[in-house]
Amino acid sequence: MNFSIQILGTASAMPISDMNPSAQALQVQGRLFLIDCGEGAQQQMRRMHLSFLKVEAILLSHIHGDHVFGIFGMLSTMAMYGRTELLPIYAPASFGPILKFFTSYYGSDLTFPIEHRVVKTDAPVEIFSNSSIRIQAFPLKHKIECYGYRFDEILTERAALKHRPRSYAYCSDTMPFPELSDYVKGVSVLYHEATYPVSLADKASLHFHSTTEDAAQCALAAGAGQLLIGHYTSRIREYSVFENECREIFQNTVAAHDGDVFEIPYLYAE
């Protein structure tokens, strides 16, 4: 079964000429789950040859602009492609007025229904499942209400004899907190924001973000297979700084870049 993550944007809030704000597409058996939708997400989807009609659902971590400013263009383009299938958008309640504004002005052009499925939880909770994937939402610690998402593969009994289920967790804007490593325990691949290097730890604390050290410690405590990092501050343009600092704690770290594709690997069953 195809199970891959495609990186659409890795920048944080400040504009960067060669990077887009937060957005990712998880591909599962040819269907897409769009995770956050920063500005430029639809252009990135076109560059990476991803179908707007195959988006199963959109999952938004929170409503800060660098995570949602691309949503209006995304929805409009889906309509221009003739989408008719229901689109669920999982997001905090605060997204409701944003969606209402969009539909009040541009709803007459939509060719498909949109359903805002409110995410509200103080512990991991299942929000979606089908025959291939189970999705949980879990709380993060940020300036405003914010959630991470965990995707766990569902295997047939026959496949489970050969492989362990693959999994992916997305932790966007958050400062470190003890429970987070439990929420993402044992994931095959963990994406964790690493907005600041250790030298700017004071900025991370001030803005409710994480440092490279925070991300790596979370991956280590969770027993993750691989750590992907992103959401880089515009203050640092040499991204090897982020990767190298993480690798001092968690060796299997990769600094993600816009346009990267990561296949989530199978592990053999014991």
Residue pairs with C-beta under 8 A, 6 or more apart in sequence:
1 28
1 29
1 132
1 153
2 27
2 28
2 29
2 30
3 26
3 27
3 28
3 153
3 166
3 168
3 263
3 264
4 26
4 27
4 261
4 262
4 263
4 264
5 24
5 25
5 26
5 27
5 168
5 189
5 191
5 228
5 261
5 262
5 264
6 24
6 25
6 26
6 27
6 48
6 50
6 260
6 261
6 262
7 24
7 228
7 230
7 256
7 257
7 258
7 259
7 260
7 261
7 262
8 20
8 23
8 24
8 25
8 38
8 40
8 41
8 44
8 45
8 48
8 258
9 19
9 20
9 21
9 22
9 23
9 24
9 36
9 38
9 40
9 41
9 44
9 258
10 19
10 20
10 22
10 230
10 231
10 232
10 256
10 257
10 258
11 19
11 20
11 21
11 22
11 38
11 66
11 231
11 232
11 234
12 21
12 22
12 66
12 195
12 209
12 231
12 232
12 233
12 234
13 21
13 64
13 65
13 66
14 233
14 234
15 234
16 234
18 258
19 232
19 257
19 258
20 38
20 39
20 40
20 41
20 43
20 44
20 258
21 38
21 39
21 40
21 65
21 66
21 67
21 69
21 70
22 36
22 38
22 61
22 66
22 67
22 172
22 230
22 231
23 34
23 35
23 36
23 37
23 38
23 40
23 41
23 44
23 67
23 70
24 34
24 35
24 36
24 170
24 191
25 32
25 33
25 34
25 35
25 45
25 48
25 50
26 32
26 33
26 35
26 151
26 168
27 50
28 56
28 132
28 133
28 151
28 153
29 132
30 54
31 54
31 55
31 56
32 50
32 51
32 54
32 55
32 56
33 55
33 56
33 57
33 58
33 59
33 133
33 135
33 151
34 41
34 55
34 57
34 58
34 59
34 74
35 58
35 59
35 61
35 149
35 170
36 59
36 60
36 61
36 67
36 68
36 172
37 58
37 60
37 67
37 68
37 69
37 70
37 71
37 74
38 66
38 67
38 68
38 69
38 70
39 65
39 66
39 69
39 70
40 70
41 70
41 73
41 74
42 52
42 70
42 73
42 74
42 77
44 258
44 259
45 52
47 259
48 259
48 261
52 74
52 77
52 78
52 81
52 83
53 78
53 81
53 82
53 83
53 85
55 78
55 87
57 87
57 88
57 89
57 90
57 128
58 71
58 74
58 87
58 88
58 89
58 90
58 91
59 89
59 90
59 91
59 135
59 137
59 149
59 170
60 67
60 68
60 71
60 89
60 90
60 91
60 92
60 95
61 67
61 140
61 146
61 147
61 148
61 149
61 170
61 172
61 173
62 92
62 94
62 140
62 142
62 144
62 145
62 146
62 147
62 172
62 173
63 91
63 92
63 94
63 95
63 98
63 144
64 143
64 144
64 173
67 172
67 173
68 95
68 98
71 98
71 102
72 102
72 106
75 87
75 102
75 106
75 110
75 114
76 106
76 109
78 87
78 112
79 109
79 110
79 111
79 112
82 111
83 111
83 112
84 111
84 112
85 112
86 112
86 113
86 114
86 115
87 112
87 113
87 114
87 115
88 115
88 117
88 128
89 95
89 99
89 114
89 115
89 116
89 117
90 117
90 119
90 127
90 128
90 137
90 149
91 116
91 117
91 118
91 119
92 118
92 119
92 120
92 145
92 146
92 147
93 118
93 120
93 145
94 144
94 145
95 116
96 116
96 118
99 114
99 116
103 110
103 114
117 127
119 127
119 137
119 147
121 137
121 138
121 139
121 147
122 139
123 138
123 139
124 136
124 137
124 138
124 150
124 183
125 136
125 137
125 138
126 134
126 135
126 136
127 135
127 136
127 137
128 134
128 135
129 135
129 154
130 154
131 154
132 153
132 154
133 151
133 152
133 153
133 154
134 151
134 152
134 154
135 149
135 150
135 151
135 152
136 149
136 150
136 152
137 147
137 148
137 149
138 147
138 148
138 149
138 150
138 183
139 146
139 147
139 148
140 146
140 147
140 148
140 171
140 172
140 173
140 174
140 180
141 174
141 175
141 176
141 177
141 180
141 208
142 173
142 174
142 175
142 208
142 209
143 173
143 207
143 208
146 172
146 173
146 174
148 169
148 170
148 171
148 172
148 174
148 180
148 183
148 184
149 169
149 170
150 167
150 168
150 169
150 170
150 183
150 184
150 187
151 167
151 168
151 169
151 170
152 165
152 167
153 165
153 166
153 167
154 165
155 163
155 165
160 269
161 269
162 266
162 268
162 269
163 266
163 267
163 268
163 269
164 266
164 267
164 268
164 269
166 188
166 264
166 265
166 266
166 267
167 186
167 187
167 188
167 189
167 264
168 187
168 188
168 189
168 190
168 191
168 264
169 183
169 184
169 187
169 189
169 190
169 191
169 224
170 191
171 180
171 184
171 190
171 191
171 192
171 193
171 218
172 193
172 231
173 193
173 195
173 208
173 209
173 231
174 180
174 193
174 208
174 209
174 210
175 204
175 205
175 208
175 209
175 210
175 214
176 210
176 214
176 217
176 218
180 218
181 218
181 221
181 222
182 222
184 190
184 218
184 222
184 224
185 222
185 223
186 222
186 223
186 224
187 222
187 224
187 225
188 224
188 225
188 226
188 264
188 265
188 267
189 224
189 225
189 226
189 227
189 228
189 262
189 264
190 218
190 219
190 222
190 224
190 226
190 227
190 228
191 227
191 228
191 229
191 230
191 256
192 210
192 214
192 215
192 218
192 219
192 227
192 228
192 229
193 209
193 210
193 215
193 229
193 230
193 231
194 210
194 211
194 212
194 214
194 215
194 216
194 229
194 230
194 231
194 232
194 242
194 246
195 204
195 207
195 209
195 210
195 211
195 231
195 232
195 233
196 203
196 204
196 209
196 210
196 211
196 212
196 233
196 235
197 211
197 212
197 236
197 241
197 242
197 245
198 211
198 212
198 213
198 245
200 211
200 233
200 235
200 236
201 211
201 213
203 209
203 233
204 210
204 211
204 214
209 231
210 218
211 245
212 229
212 242
212 245
212 246
213 245
213 246
213 249
215 227
215 229
215 246
216 227
216 245
216 246
216 247
216 248
216 249
216 250
216 253
217 249
217 250
219 227
219 246
219 250
219 253
220 249
220 250
224 250
225 252
225 265
225 267
226 252
226 253
226 254
227 246
227 250
227 252
227 253
227 254
228 253
228 254
228 255
228 256
228 262
229 242
229 243
229 246
229 253
229 254
229 255
229 256
230 255
230 256
232 239
232 242
236 242
239 255
239 257
240 255
242 255
243 253
243 254
243 255
246 253
246 255
247 253
254 262
256 262
